Amino acid sequence: MTLDPAVVLDSWPLFVAGTVVTLQVSAIAFVGGILLASAIVALSFSGGWIRVAIQVYLGVLRGVPFIVLLFLVHFGMPFAGIRMPAYFNGTLALTLYASAYYSEVLRATVLGLPRGQWESARAIGMSRSAATRHIIAPQMLRPALPPTVNSTITMIKESSVMSAITVGELTYQGLVVQGNTFAPFEVFIAVAGLYWLIAFVLSRVAVAVERAVATGQGASARRNAIGERYLALDARAG
């Protein structure tokens, strides 16, 4: 079997366009997923029906294949009288899907911090939100980074399912090129290579960020007046 690289080279604008859309929807889903996950984690520490609702939400999203969630959003919104483009529906479904996994990462990171952090912060008069902002959040970046990157890479690969509702991302463009050229091996080797390249670049960036955080860990908290006060008192208590 002989592979023809001209198939890929002649169709490079479609591959580039698909890669751009994949990066766009993944970036939107990442930001939206992290914000939604932060709210979910905050609510998960509440009691009563709110905590139960959060557990049901997470259980459903983590237990349902993404393609099923995608179809539920894409076909369910028109059924409810809301008609939006496939791009919007796909990005919304991907954001919801990502939020379920990001929330587990954030929750595990919060629970992994020493339990005395909250009590010490409250002892010097901090509110819960101030303690989160000045004490807890600066300590979360390094331990949360590796699982967040893994979840993001998985989310980027899952975005390929959006081709099923004709969102013009990388896999969809590969299907278009394959339909025009009847050269599936060349096309999908190129598609696989582009997904690998995205994941590789993201993982390298994450390693660089993790090293930078490790080098300057705690510096931002110490420059913050409130955080510095807390650290000083905590050191005396220890």
Phi and psi restraints in degrees (value plus and minus 20) as a CYANA .aco file:
   2 THR   PHI    -129.6   -89.6
   2 THR   PSI     107.7   147.7
   3 LEU   PHI    -109.4   -69.4
   3 LEU   PSI     121.4   161.4
   4 ASP   PHI    -129.7   -89.7
   4 ASP   PSI      81.1   121.1
   5 PRO   PHI     -84.8   -44.8
   5 PRO   PSI     -38.8     1.2
   6 ALA   PHI     -82.3   -42.3
   6 ALA   PSI     -47.1    -7.1
   7 VAL   PHI     -79.7   -39.7
   7 VAL   PSI     -63.0   -23.0
   8 VAL   PHI     -95.3   -55.3
   8 VAL   PSI     -65.3   -25.3
   9 LEU   PHI     -82.8   -42.8
   9 LEU   PSI     -57.8   -17.8
  10 ASP   PHI     -91.5   -51.5
  10 ASP   PSI     -41.6    -1.6
  11 SER   PHI    -131.3   -91.3
  11 SER   PSI      -0.8    39.2
  12 TRP   PHI     -78.7   -38.7
  12 TRP   PSI     -52.3   -12.3
  13 PRO   PHI     -80.7   -40.7
  13 PRO   PSI     -54.4   -14.4
  14 LEU   PHI     -90.8   -50.8
  14 LEU   PSI     -59.8   -19.8
  15 PHE   PHI     -84.4   -44.4
  15 PHE   PSI     -61.1   -21.1
  16 VAL   PHI     -84.1   -44.1
  16 VAL   PSI     -65.0   -25.0
  17 ALA   PHI     -80.9   -40.9
  17 ALA   PSI     -61.9   -21.9
  18 GLY   PHI     -86.3   -46.3
  18 GLY   PSI     -59.0   -19.0
  19 THR   PHI     -83.9   -43.9
  19 THR   PSI     -61.1   -21.1
  20 VAL   PHI     -81.9   -41.9
  20 VAL   PSI     -64.4   -24.4
  21 VAL   PHI     -84.8   -44.8
  21 VAL   PSI     -61.7   -21.7
  22 THR   PHI     -78.5   -38.5
  22 THR   PSI     -65.0   -25.0
  23 LEU   PHI     -86.0   -46.0
  23 LEU   PSI     -57.8   -17.8
  24 GLN   PHI     -83.7   -43.7
  24 GLN   PSI     -72.9   -32.9
  25 VAL   PHI     -86.2   -46.2
  25 VAL   PSI     -54.0   -14.0
  26 SER   PHI     -88.9   -48.9
  26 SER   PSI     -59.8   -19.8
  27 ALA   PHI     -85.4   -45.4
  27 ALA   PSI     -63.0   -23.0
  28 ILE   PHI     -84.5   -44.5
  28 ILE   PSI     -64.1   -24.1
  29 ALA   PHI     -86.0   -46.0
  29 ALA   PSI     -53.6   -13.6
  30 PHE   PHI     -85.1   -45.1
  30 PHE   PSI     -71.2   -31.2
  31 VAL   PHI     -83.9   -43.9
  31 VAL   PSI     -68.8   -28.8
  32 GLY   PHI     -83.7   -43.7
  32 GLY   PSI     -58.5   -18.5
  33 GLY   PHI     -86.9   -46.9
  33 GLY   PSI     -60.0   -20.0
  34 ILE   PHI     -86.3   -46.3
  34 ILE   PSI     -63.7   -23.7
  35 LEU   PHI     -83.1   -43.1
  35 LEU   PSI     -65.5   -25.5
  36 LEU   PHI     -85.9   -45.9
  36 LEU   PSI     -59.2   -19.2
  37 ALA   PHI     -84.5   -44.5
  37 ALA   PSI     -57.9   -17.9
  38 SER   PHI     -81.5   -41.5
  38 SER   PSI     -63.1   -23.1
  39 ALA   PHI     -86.0   -46.0
  39 ALA   PSI     -58.7   -18.7
  40 ILE   PHI     -83.1   -43.1
  40 ILE   PSI     -63.5   -23.5
  41 VAL   PHI     -84.0   -44.0
  41 VAL   PSI     -62.9   -22.9
  42 ALA   PHI     -80.4   -40.4
  42 ALA   PSI     -62.7   -22.7
  43 LEU   PHI     -93.2   -53.2
  43 LEU   PSI     -46.4    -6.4
  44 SER   PHI     -87.3   -47.3
  44 SER   PSI     -39.6     0.4
  45 PHE   PHI    -108.0   -68.0
  45 PHE   PSI     -19.3    20.7
  46 SER   PHI    -100.4   -60.4
  46 SER   PSI     151.8   191.8
  47 GLY   PHI    -128.9   -88.9
  47 GLY   PSI    -196.8  -156.8
  48 GLY   PHI      48.4    88.4
  48 GLY   PSI    -167.5  -127.5
  49 TRP   PHI     -88.3   -48.3
  49 TRP   PSI     -44.6    -4.6
  50 ILE   PHI     -84.4   -44.4
  50 ILE   PSI     -65.8   -25.8
  51 ARG   PHI     -84.0   -44.0
  51 ARG   PSI     -60.0   -20.0
  52 VAL   PHI     -82.9   -42.9
  52 VAL   PSI     -63.6   -23.6
  53 ALA   PHI     -81.6   -41.6
  53 ALA   PSI     -61.2   -21.2
  54 ILE   PHI     -83.9   -43.9
  54 ILE   PSI     -62.5   -22.5
  55 GLN   PHI     -83.7   -43.7
  55 GLN   PSI     -59.7   -19.7
  56 VAL   PHI     -85.5   -45.5
  56 VAL   PSI     -65.0   -25.0
  57 TYR   PHI     -76.5   -36.5
  57 TYR   PSI     -69.7   -29.7
  58 LEU   PHI     -88.3   -48.3
  58 LEU   PSI     -59.4   -19.4
  59 GLY   PHI     -82.6   -42.6
  59 GLY   PSI     -60.8   -20.8
  60 VAL   PHI     -87.9   -47.9
  60 VAL   PSI     -68.0   -28.0
  61 LEU   PHI     -87.0   -47.0
  61 LEU   PSI     -55.1   -15.1
  62 ARG   PHI    -100.7   -60.7
  62 ARG   PSI     -38.7     1.3
  63 GLY   PHI    -116.0   -76.0
  63 GLY   PSI     -29.7    10.3
  64 VAL   PHI    -124.8   -84.8
  64 VAL   PSI     112.4   152.4
  65 PRO   PHI     -78.3   -38.3
  65 PRO   PSI     127.5   167.5
  66 PHE   PHI     -81.0   -41.0
  66 PHE   PSI     -55.8   -15.8
  67 ILE   PHI     -84.4   -44.4
  67 ILE   PSI     -53.6   -13.6
  68 VAL   PHI     -88.8   -48.8
  68 VAL   PSI     -64.9   -24.9
  69 LEU   PHI     -79.8   -39.8
  69 LEU   PSI     -61.6   -21.6
  70 LEU   PHI     -79.9   -39.9
  70 LEU   PSI     -65.2   -25.2
  71 PHE   PHI     -87.3   -47.3
  71 PHE   PSI     -57.6   -17.6
  72 LEU   PHI     -81.2   -41.2
  72 LEU   PSI     -62.9   -22.9
  73 VAL   PHI     -90.8   -50.8
  73 VAL   PSI     -68.0   -28.0
  74 HIS   PHI     -86.0   -46.0
  74 HIS   PSI     -62.0   -22.0
  75 PHE   PHI    -114.2   -74.2
  75 PHE   PSI     -40.8    -0.8
  76 GLY   PHI     -96.2   -56.2
  76 GLY   PSI     -53.8   -13.8
  77 MET   PHI     -84.2   -44.2
  77 MET   PSI     -66.6   -26.6
  78 PRO   PHI     -82.0   -42.0
  78 PRO   PSI     -54.4   -14.4
  79 PHE   PHI     -82.0   -42.0
  79 PHE   PSI     -52.2   -12.2
  80 ALA   PHI    -107.6   -67.6
  80 ALA   PSI     -15.9    24.1
  81 GLY   PHI      68.8   108.8
  81 GLY   PSI      -8.6    31.4
  82 ILE   PHI    -132.0   -92.0
  82 ILE   PSI      94.4   134.4
  83 ARG   PHI    -130.8   -90.8
  83 ARG   PSI      97.3   137.3
  84 MET   PHI    -150.1  -110.1
  84 MET   PSI     138.5   178.5
  85 PRO   PHI     -81.8   -41.8
  85 PRO   PSI     136.7   176.7
  86 ALA   PHI     -79.7   -39.7
  86 ALA   PSI     -54.4   -14.4
  87 TYR   PHI     -79.4   -39.4
  87 TYR   PSI     -65.5   -25.5
  88 PHE   PHI     -85.2   -45.2
  88 PHE   PSI     -66.8   -26.8
  89 ASN   PHI     -81.8   -41.8
  89 ASN   PSI     -63.4   -23.4
  90 GLY   PHI     -84.8   -44.8
  90 GLY   PSI     -61.5   -21.5
  91 THR   PHI     -87.3   -47.3
  91 THR   PSI     -58.9   -18.9
  92 LEU   PHI     -82.5   -42.5
  92 LEU   PSI     -65.2   -25.2
  93 ALA   PHI     -82.9   -42.9
  93 ALA   PSI     -60.8   -20.8
  94 LEU   PHI     -86.9   -46.9
  94 LEU   PSI     -56.3   -16.3
  95 THR   PHI     -84.4   -44.4
  95 THR   PSI     -66.0   -26.0
  96 LEU   PHI     -81.6   -41.6
  96 LEU   PSI     -63.5   -23.5
  97 TYR   PHI     -81.6   -41.6
  97 TYR   PSI     -66.4   -26.4
  98 ALA   PHI     -85.7   -45.7
  98 ALA   PSI     -56.8   -16.8
  99 SER   PHI     -80.8   -40.8
  99 SER   PSI     -53.2   -13.2
 100 ALA   PHI     -85.0   -45.0
 100 ALA   PSI     -57.0   -17.0
 101 TYR   PHI    -104.4   -64.4
 101 TYR   PSI     -57.4   -17.4
 102 TYR   PHI     -83.3   -43.3
 102 TYR   PSI     -57.7   -17.7
 103 SER   PHI     -84.5   -44.5
 103 SER   PSI     -55.2   -15.2
 104 GLU   PHI     -87.9   -47.9
 104 GLU   PSI     -58.0   -18.0
 105 VAL   PHI     -83.5   -43.5
 105 VAL   PSI     -68.5   -28.5
 106 LEU   PHI     -85.8   -45.8
 106 LEU   PSI     -61.0   -21.0
 107 ARG   PHI     -84.8   -44.8
 107 ARG   PSI     -63.5   -23.5
 108 ALA   PHI     -84.1   -44.1
 108 ALA   PSI     -56.0   -16.0
 109 THR   PHI     -87.0   -47.0
 109 THR   PSI     -63.7   -23.7
 110 VAL   PHI     -82.3   -42.3
 110 VAL   PSI     -64.9   -24.9
 111 LEU   PHI     -88.1   -48.1
 111 LEU   PSI     -42.7    -2.7
 112 GLY   PHI     -99.1   -59.1
 112 GLY   PSI     -33.4     6.6
 113 LEU   PHI     -96.1   -56.1
 113 LEU   PSI     132.8   172.8
 114 PRO   PHI     -75.4   -35.4
 114 PRO   PSI     114.5   154.5
 115 ARG   PHI     -84.4   -44.4
 115 ARG   PSI     -44.4    -4.4
 116 GLY   PHI     -92.8   -52.8
 116 GLY   PSI     -29.0    11.0
 117 GLN   PHI     -80.9   -40.9
 117 GLN   PSI     -67.2   -27.2
 118 TRP   PHI     -84.1   -44.1
 118 TRP   PSI     -67.5   -27.5
 119 GLU   PHI     -83.4   -43.4
 119 GLU   PSI     -59.8   -19.8
 120 SER   PHI     -85.3   -45.3
 120 SER   PSI     -60.6   -20.6
 121 ALA   PHI     -86.1   -46.1
 121 ALA   PSI     -61.7   -21.7
 122 ARG   PHI     -87.9   -47.9
 122 ARG   PSI     -49.4    -9.4
 123 ALA   PHI     -85.9   -45.9
 123 ALA   PSI     -45.3    -5.3
 124 ILE   PHI    -119.2   -79.2
 124 ILE   PSI      -5.3    34.7
 125 GLY   PHI      73.8   113.8
 125 GLY   PSI      -8.0    32.0
 126 MET   PHI     -98.2   -58.2
 126 MET   PSI     122.9   162.9
 127 SER   PHI     -96.6   -56.6
 127 SER   PSI     148.3   188.3
 128 ARG   PHI     -82.7   -42.7
 128 ARG   PSI     -61.1   -21.1
 129 SER   PHI     -86.5   -46.5
 129 SER   PSI     -59.9   -19.9
 130 ALA   PHI     -86.7   -46.7
 130 ALA   PSI     -60.0   -20.0
 131 ALA   PHI     -83.1   -43.1
 131 ALA   PSI     -59.9   -19.9
 132 THR   PHI     -83.6   -43.6
 132 THR   PSI     -64.6   -24.6
 133 ARG   PHI     -91.0   -51.0
 133 ARG   PSI     -62.7   -22.7
 134 HIS   PHI    -116.5   -76.5
 134 HIS   PSI     -47.2    -7.2
 135 ILE   PHI    -132.5   -92.5
 135 ILE   PSI     -71.3   -31.3
 136 ILE   PHI     -96.7   -56.7
 136 ILE   PSI     -71.7   -31.7
 137 ALA   PHI     -76.4   -36.4
 137 ALA   PSI     -64.9   -24.9
 138 PRO   PHI     -81.3   -41.3
 138 PRO   PSI     -43.8    -3.8
 139 GLN   PHI    -108.5   -68.5
 139 GLN   PSI     -27.3    12.7
 140 MET   PHI    -108.3   -68.3
 140 MET   PSI     -43.8    -3.8
 141 LEU   PHI     -80.0   -40.0
 141 LEU   PSI     -70.6   -30.6
 142 ARG   PHI     -84.6   -44.6
 142 ARG   PSI     -70.1   -30.1
 143 PRO   PHI     -89.3   -49.3
 143 PRO   PSI     -46.2    -6.2
 144 ALA   PHI    -104.4   -64.4
 144 ALA   PSI     -37.5     2.5
 145 LEU   PHI     -83.4   -43.4
 145 LEU   PSI     -72.0   -32.0
 146 PRO   PHI     -79.0   -39.0
 146 PRO   PSI     -69.7   -29.7
 147 PRO   PHI     -86.7   -46.7
 147 PRO   PSI     -49.2    -9.2
 148 THR   PHI     -86.1   -46.1
 148 THR   PSI     -61.5   -21.5
 149 VAL   PHI     -84.2   -44.2
 149 VAL   PSI     -63.3   -23.3
 150 ASN   PHI     -80.4   -40.4
 150 ASN   PSI     -63.4   -23.4
 151 SER   PHI     -86.0   -46.0
 151 SER   PSI     -55.4   -15.4
 152 THR   PHI     -89.0   -49.0
 152 THR   PSI     -61.3   -21.3
 153 ILE   PHI     -82.4   -42.4
 153 ILE   PSI     -62.0   -22.0
 154 THR   PHI     -81.7   -41.7
 154 THR   PSI     -61.9   -21.9
 155 MET   PHI     -83.5   -43.5
 155 MET   PSI     -59.9   -19.9
 156 ILE   PHI     -82.6   -42.6
 156 ILE   PSI     -62.1   -22.1
 157 LYS   PHI     -87.5   -47.5
 157 LYS   PSI     -57.0   -17.0
 158 GLU   PHI     -86.5   -46.5
 158 GLU   PSI     -43.8    -3.8
 159 SER   PHI     -81.3   -41.3
 159 SER   PSI     -39.2     0.8
 160 SER   PHI     -81.7   -41.7
 160 SER   PSI     -45.3    -5.3
 161 VAL   PHI     -85.3   -45.3
 161 VAL   PSI     -41.5    -1.5
 162 MET   PHI     -83.9   -43.9
 162 MET   PSI     -34.7     5.3
 163 SER   PHI     -81.4   -41.4
 163 SER   PSI     -43.6    -3.6
 164 ALA   PHI     -86.6   -46.6
 164 ALA   PSI     -41.6    -1.6
 165 ILE   PHI    -132.8   -92.8
 165 ILE   PSI       2.9    42.9
 166 THR   PHI      46.4    86.4
 166 THR   PSI       9.2    49.2
 167 VAL   PHI     -95.9   -55.9
 167 VAL   PSI     111.4   151.4
 168 GLY   PHI     -99.1   -59.1
 168 GLY   PSI      30.0    70.0
 169 GLU   PHI    -105.3   -65.3
 169 GLU   PSI    -189.3  -149.3
 170 LEU   PHI     -81.3   -41.3
 170 LEU   PSI     -67.3   -27.3
 171 THR   PHI     -84.1   -44.1
 171 THR   PSI     -60.1   -20.1
 172 TYR   PHI     -81.2   -41.2
 172 TYR   PSI     -65.2   -25.2
 173 GLN   PHI     -84.1   -44.1
 173 GLN   PSI     -54.8   -14.8
 174 GLY   PHI     -82.3   -42.3
 174 GLY   PSI     -59.9   -19.9
 175 LEU   PHI     -84.7   -44.7
 175 LEU   PSI     -57.6   -17.6
 176 VAL   PHI     -83.4   -43.4
 176 VAL   PSI     -67.4   -27.4
 177 VAL   PHI     -83.8   -43.8
 177 VAL   PSI     -61.6   -21.6
 178 GLN   PHI     -82.2   -42.2
 178 GLN   PSI     -59.5   -19.5
 179 GLY   PHI     -86.0   -46.0
 179 GLY   PSI     -49.9    -9.9
 180 ASN   PHI    -102.4   -62.4
 180 ASN   PSI     -50.8   -10.8
 181 THR   PHI    -129.4   -89.4
 181 THR   PSI     -37.9     2.1
 182 PHE   PHI      35.2    75.2
 182 PHE   PSI      20.5    60.5
 183 ALA   PHI    -148.1  -108.1
 183 ALA   PSI      53.0    93.0
 184 PRO   PHI     -84.7   -44.7
 184 PRO   PSI     -55.2   -15.2
 185 PHE   PHI     -86.1   -46.1
 185 PHE   PSI     -69.7   -29.7
 186 GLU   PHI     -80.3   -40.3
 186 GLU   PSI     -63.5   -23.5
 187 VAL   PHI     -84.6   -44.6
 187 VAL   PSI     -70.0   -30.0
 188 PHE   PHI    -103.3   -63.3
 188 PHE   PSI     -36.9     3.1
 189 ILE   PHI     -86.4   -46.4
 189 ILE   PSI     -61.1   -21.1
 190 ALA   PHI     -86.0   -46.0
 190 ALA   PSI     -62.2   -22.2
 191 VAL   PHI     -82.3   -42.3
 191 VAL   PSI     -65.8   -25.8
 192 ALA   PHI     -81.3   -41.3
 192 ALA   PSI     -60.0   -20.0
 193 GLY   PHI     -83.9   -43.9
 193 GLY   PSI     -57.2   -17.2
 194 LEU   PHI     -90.4   -50.4
 194 LEU   PSI     -60.1   -20.1
 195 TYR   PHI     -82.8   -42.8
 195 TYR   PSI     -62.2   -22.2
 196 TRP   PHI     -81.3   -41.3
 196 TRP   PSI     -61.4   -21.4
 197 LEU   PHI     -83.6   -43.6
 197 LEU   PSI     -62.2   -22.2
 198 ILE   PHI     -80.9   -40.9
 198 ILE   PSI     -67.3   -27.3
 199 ALA   PHI     -84.5   -44.5
 199 ALA   PSI     -59.1   -19.1
 200 PHE   PHI     -84.9   -44.9
 200 PHE   PSI     -66.7   -26.7
 201 VAL   PHI     -82.4   -42.4
 201 VAL   PSI     -63.6   -23.6
 202 LEU   PHI     -81.8   -41.8
 202 LEU   PSI     -62.3   -22.3
 203 SER   PHI     -86.7   -46.7
 203 SER   PSI     -56.9   -16.9
 204 ARG   PHI     -87.7   -47.7
 204 ARG   PSI     -60.8   -20.8
 205 VAL   PHI     -82.4   -42.4
 205 VAL   PSI     -61.5   -21.5
 206 ALA   PHI     -83.5   -43.5
 206 ALA   PSI     -59.7   -19.7
 207 VAL   PHI     -82.8   -42.8
 207 VAL   PSI     -62.6   -22.6
 208 ALA   PHI     -83.4   -43.4
 208 ALA   PSI     -62.4   -22.4
 209 VAL   PHI     -84.7   -44.7
 209 VAL   PSI     -62.1   -22.1
 210 GLU   PHI     -82.4   -42.4
 210 GLU   PSI     -59.3   -19.3
 211 ARG   PHI     -86.5   -46.5
 211 ARG   PSI     -60.8   -20.8
 212 ALA   PHI     -84.5   -44.5
 212 ALA   PSI     -60.2   -20.2
 213 VAL   PHI     -86.2   -46.2
 213 VAL   PSI     -60.8   -20.8
 214 ALA   PHI     -83.9   -43.9
 214 ALA   PSI     -56.6   -16.6
 215 THR   PHI     -88.3   -48.3
 215 THR   PSI     -62.7   -22.7
 216 GLY   PHI    -128.9   -88.9
 216 GLY   PSI       4.5    44.5
 217 GLN   PHI     -80.2   -40.2
 217 GLN   PSI     109.5   149.5
 218 GLY   PHI      68.9   108.9
 218 GLY   PSI     -31.3     8.7
 219 ALA   PHI     -86.0   -46.0
 219 ALA   PSI     -63.6   -23.6
 220 SER   PHI     -85.6   -45.6
 220 SER   PSI     -56.5   -16.5
 221 ALA   PHI     -87.0   -47.0
 221 ALA   PSI     -56.1   -16.1
 222 ARG   PHI     -94.0   -54.0
 222 ARG   PSI     -49.5    -9.5
 223 ARG   PHI     -94.2   -54.2
 223 ARG   PSI     -41.5    -1.5
 224 ASN   PHI     -98.9   -58.9
 224 ASN   PSI     108.2   148.2
 225 ALA   PHI     -80.0   -40.0
 225 ALA   PSI     -62.5   -22.5
 226 ILE   PHI     -87.5   -47.5
 226 ILE   PSI     -64.7   -24.7
 227 GLY   PHI     -84.4   -44.4
 227 GLY   PSI     -58.1   -18.1
 228 GLU   PHI     -84.5   -44.5
 228 GLU   PSI     -59.4   -19.4
 229 ARG   PHI     -82.5   -42.5
 229 ARG   PSI     -63.1   -23.1
 230 TYR   PHI     -82.7   -42.7
 230 TYR   PSI     -67.0   -27.0
 231 LEU   PHI     -83.3   -43.3
 231 LEU   PSI     -57.1   -17.1
 232 ALA   PHI     -84.6   -44.6
 232 ALA   PSI     -65.9   -25.9
 233 LEU   PHI     -87.4   -47.4
 233 LEU   PSI     -57.9   -17.9
 234 ASP   PHI     -85.8   -45.8
 234 ASP   PSI     -56.9   -16.9
 235 ALA   PHI     -86.5   -46.5
 235 ALA   PSI     -58.8   -18.8
 236 ARG   PHI     -84.6   -44.6
 236 ARG   PSI     -60.1   -20.1
 237 ALA   PHI     -84.2   -44.2
 237 ALA   PSI     -54.4   -14.4
